[in-house]
Amino acid sequence: MNTILVVNDDGINSVGLLALSQILRELGEVVIVAPEYERSGIGKALSIGLIRISSIKINGIRAYSIDGTPADAYFIATNKILKRKPSIVVAGINLGPNIGLEDILSSGTIGVALEAAIHGVPAIAISYCVRDILRKNHVSINELKVAMDVSKRIVKYILENGMPNGVQVLSINIPEKLDNIKVKVTRIAHVSYRDIHCEVNNGYKTASWLIDNYKDAEPGTDVYAIRYENVISITPIRLNFDGDCRSVELLVKDLF
């Protein structure tokens, strides 16, 4: 039987986690390991201090709450709970977008998918793109029906066929209140954040997070698909951070 590890960065009590685990239990054994509280924006960070684990049940599904990060959840799940790699890691359903290069590098949802990919495990990250992040705590399971359907279809395909050639992570972004499944394969938009901090109590914090706050991006990118086309964006990701060694060899030759 396939083992599906479900993780998120919105916390163990997120409706997105509940919806995802509920639909995926039809495809195999679902095990949930997730942070006990929200750890959005933490990327692939790992905890240095003590990580505590609490065993619970979520709609009859075996679940574990940890006081660590999403990437910690991968390590705890594979090394301490399952004691083996899962068939697939599915992260989400994140309540908010994960589009553009900055999100890819800072999202805890994407972070655990990247961690799984580093270890050779197929990984999918699913995000429901509420247009105003302040509404994330009011999202219902009914609103996530399309996201659930898309998640089930893709996970089923990957379990039966493996990941597409040359792809280690699939980042799936689903527009808010989308009634029909309309899909585009996109690339990551290489755009940066605007000024996202507001002054509060003699300091600064991230205030509201709006889809419209993302900088303009080219057609064919994840940002463009969500902001302007209102279609589901499926973005393939491959872990390749290699720079051009030859050009640096010239630098070394000149300097040393």
C-alpha positions as CSV (number, residue, x, y, z in Angstrom):
1,M,0.0,0.0,0.0
2,N,1.2,3.5,-0.8
3,T,2.1,5.7,2.1
4,I,1.2,9.4,1.7
5,L,2.9,11.9,4.0
6,V,0.8,15.1,4.4
7,V,2.5,18.2,5.8
8,N,1.7,21.9,5.8
9,D,2.9,25.2,7.2
10,D,-0.4,26.5,8.4
11,G,-0.5,24.3,11.4
12,I,-2.1,21.0,12.4
13,N,-5.6,22.5,12.8
14,S,-5.7,24.1,9.3
15,V,-8.8,23.4,7.3
16,G,-6.5,22.9,4.3
17,L,-4.7,20.1,6.0
18,L,-8.0,18.5,6.9
19,A,-9.4,18.7,3.4
20,L,-6.2,17.3,1.8
21,S,-5.9,14.4,4.1
22,Q,-9.5,13.6,3.8
23,I,-9.4,13.3,-0.1
24,L,-6.1,11.5,-0.2
25,R,-7.1,8.7,2.1
26,E,-8.8,7.1,-0.9
27,L,-5.4,6.6,-2.5
28,G,-3.5,4.9,0.3
29,E,-2.3,5.1,3.9
30,V,-2.3,8.8,4.9
31,V,0.0,9.9,7.7
32,I,0.0,13.6,8.9
33,V,3.0,15.2,10.5
34,A,2.6,19.0,10.8
35,P,3.6,22.0,13.0
36,E,1.4,22.5,16.0
37,Y,1.0,26.2,15.0
38,E,1.5,28.3,11.8
39,R,5.0,28.4,10.4
40,S,4.4,30.3,7.2
41,G,7.4,32.0,5.6
42,I,10.0,29.8,7.2
43,G,11.1,28.0,4.1
44,K,13.2,24.9,4.5
45,A,14.5,25.9,8.0
46,L,15.3,23.2,10.5
47,S,15.0,23.5,14.3
48,I,18.1,23.6,16.4
49,G,16.3,23.1,19.8
50,L,14.2,20.3,21.2
51,I,11.3,19.1,19.0
52,R,8.3,17.6,20.9
53,I,5.8,15.3,19.2
54,S,2.1,14.7,20.1
55,S,0.1,11.8,18.6
56,I,-3.5,12.6,17.7
57,K,-6.2,11.5,15.3
58,I,-7.7,13.7,12.6
59,N,-10.9,12.2,11.2
60,G,-9.5,8.7,12.0
61,I,-6.2,9.5,10.3
62,R,-2.9,8.9,12.2
63,A,-1.5,12.4,12.9
64,Y,1.4,13.9,14.7
65,S,1.8,17.5,15.9
66,I,5.3,18.8,16.3
67,D,6.7,22.0,17.7
68,G,9.1,22.3,14.7
69,T,9.1,23.4,11.1
70,P,7.6,21.8,8.0
71,A,11.0,20.5,7.0
72,D,11.5,19.1,10.5
73,A,8.2,17.2,9.9
74,Y,9.8,15.4,7.0
75,F,12.7,14.2,9.0
76,I,10.6,13.3,12.1
77,A,8.2,11.4,9.8
78,T,10.7,9.4,7.8
79,N,13.3,8.7,10.6
80,K,11.2,8.5,13.8
81,I,7.6,7.7,12.9
82,L,7.5,5.7,9.6
83,K,11.2,4.7,9.8
84,R,11.2,4.7,6.0
85,K,10.5,7.0,3.1
86,P,6.9,7.6,2.1
87,S,5.7,6.9,-1.4
88,I,5.0,10.7,-1.8
89,V,5.0,13.9,0.2
90,V,2.0,16.2,-0.3
91,A,2.2,19.7,1.2
92,G,-0.9,21.8,1.8
93,I,-3.5,22.7,1.1
94,N,-1.8,26.0,1.8
95,L,-4.2,28.9,2.5
96,G,-2.5,31.5,0.4
97,P,-0.5,31.7,-2.9
98,N,3.0,30.3,-3.4
99,I,3.9,32.0,-6.7
100,G,7.1,33.6,-7.9
101,L,10.7,33.0,-6.9
102,E,10.4,34.7,-3.5
103,D,7.6,32.5,-2.4
104,I,9.4,29.4,-3.7
105,L,12.3,30.2,-1.5
106,S,10.4,31.4,1.6
107,S,7.3,29.2,1.8
108,G,7.2,26.5,4.4
109,T,4.8,24.5,2.2
110,I,7.3,24.6,-0.7
111,G,10.2,24.1,1.8
112,V,9.0,20.6,2.9
113,A,8.5,19.6,-0.7
114,L,12.0,20.7,-1.5
115,E,13.3,18.7,1.5
116,A,11.5,15.6,0.3
117,A,12.9,16.1,-3.2
118,I,16.4,16.3,-1.8
119,H,15.9,12.9,-0.4
120,G,14.5,11.4,-3.6
121,V,10.9,11.4,-2.7
122,P,8.2,12.7,-5.1
123,A,6.7,15.9,-3.8
124,I,3.7,18.1,-4.5
125,A,2.8,21.4,-3.0
126,I,-0.8,22.7,-3.3
127,S,-1.8,26.2,-2.6
128,Y,-5.3,27.9,-2.6
129,C,-4.7,31.5,-3.6
130,V,-7.0,33.6,-1.4
131,R,-6.7,37.1,-2.8
132,D,-6.5,38.6,0.7
133,I,-4.5,36.5,3.2
134,L,-6.5,38.1,6.1
135,R,-9.4,35.8,5.0
136,K,-7.4,32.6,5.3
137,N,-8.9,31.7,8.7
138,H,-12.4,31.9,7.2
139,V,-11.9,29.4,4.3
140,S,-14.3,26.5,4.4
141,I,-13.8,22.9,3.1
142,N,-16.5,23.6,0.5
143,E,-14.3,26.3,-1.0
144,L,-11.5,23.8,-1.4
145,K,-13.4,21.2,-3.4
146,V,-11.6,22.1,-6.7
147,A,-8.2,22.0,-4.9
148,M,-9.1,18.6,-3.4
149,D,-10.1,17.2,-6.8
150,V,-7.0,18.5,-8.5
151,S,-4.8,17.2,-5.6
152,K,-6.4,13.7,-5.8
153,R,-6.0,13.5,-9.6
154,I,-2.3,14.5,-9.6
155,V,-1.3,12.4,-6.6
156,K,-3.0,9.3,-8.1
157,Y,-1.1,9.9,-11.3
158,I,2.3,10.3,-9.6
159,L,1.7,7.2,-7.5
160,E,0.9,5.1,-10.6
161,N,3.4,6.7,-13.0
162,G,6.1,8.5,-11.1
163,M,7.1,12.1,-11.4
164,P,7.3,13.7,-14.9
165,N,10.8,13.4,-16.4
166,G,13.2,16.0,-15.1
167,V,10.8,17.2,-12.4
168,Q,11.3,16.8,-8.6
169,V,8.6,19.1,-7.2
170,L,5.2,20.2,-8.6
171,S,3.9,23.5,-7.2
172,I,0.2,23.8,-7.8
173,N,-1.6,27.1,-7.3
174,I,-5.4,27.2,-7.5
175,P,-7.3,30.5,-7.8
176,E,-9.9,31.5,-5.2
177,K,-13.5,30.5,-6.0
178,L,-12.7,28.7,-9.2
179,D,-15.7,26.6,-10.3
180,N,-14.1,24.8,-13.3
181,I,-10.8,23.1,-13.7
182,K,-8.7,25.2,-16.1
183,V,-5.0,24.4,-16.0
184,K,-1.8,25.9,-17.4
185,V,1.7,24.6,-17.0
186,T,3.8,27.6,-15.9
187,R,7.4,28.6,-15.0
188,I,8.4,30.4,-11.9
189,A,8.1,34.2,-12.2
190,H,11.5,35.7,-11.3
191,V,10.0,38.7,-9.6
192,S,10.7,40.1,-6.1
193,Y,8.4,41.3,-3.4
194,R,7.3,44.8,-3.0
195,D,7.8,46.6,0.4
196,I,5.7,44.1,2.5
197,H,6.3,45.6,6.0
198,C,4.2,48.2,7.8
199,E,5.2,50.1,10.9
200,V,3.5,48.8,14.0
201,N,4.2,49.6,17.7
202,N,7.7,51.0,17.0
203,G,8.6,48.1,14.8
204,Y,7.6,46.5,11.4
205,K,5.5,43.5,10.5
206,T,4.0,41.9,7.5
207,A,0.5,43.2,7.2
208,S,-2.1,42.0,4.7
209,W,-0.9,39.9,1.8
210,L,-2.8,40.5,-1.5
211,I,-2.5,38.8,-4.8
212,D,-2.4,42.2,-6.4
213,N,0.7,43.1,-4.4
214,Y,2.8,40.7,-6.5
215,K,4.8,42.5,-9.1
216,D,3.8,42.1,-12.8
217,A,5.2,39.0,-14.5
218,E,5.4,37.7,-18.0
219,P,2.7,35.5,-19.6
220,G,3.6,31.8,-19.0
221,T,4.6,32.3,-15.4
222,D,2.8,31.3,-12.2
223,V,2.2,34.9,-11.1
224,Y,0.6,35.8,-14.4
225,A,-1.6,32.7,-14.5
226,I,-3.0,33.5,-11.0
227,R,-3.2,37.3,-11.2
228,Y,-4.6,37.8,-14.7
229,E,-5.8,34.5,-16.2
230,N,-7.6,33.0,-13.2
231,V,-6.4,29.5,-14.1
232,I,-4.8,26.7,-12.1
233,S,-1.0,27.0,-12.3
234,I,1.1,23.8,-12.3
235,T,4.8,24.7,-12.0
236,P,7.6,22.0,-12.4
237,I,10.6,22.5,-10.2
238,R,14.0,20.9,-10.4
239,L,16.7,21.3,-7.7
240,N,19.7,22.7,-9.7
241,F,21.6,25.6,-8.1
242,D,24.8,25.0,-10.1
243,G,26.5,28.1,-11.3
244,D,29.0,28.4,-14.1
245,C,32.3,26.9,-12.8
246,R,34.3,28.0,-15.8
247,S,33.7,31.7,-15.2
248,V,34.8,31.4,-11.6
249,E,37.9,29.4,-12.6
250,L,38.9,32.5,-14.6
251,L,38.3,34.6,-11.5
252,V,40.5,32.3,-9.4
253,K,43.2,32.3,-12.1
254,D,43.2,36.1,-12.1
255,L,43.3,36.4,-8.3
256,F,45.5,33.5,-7.2
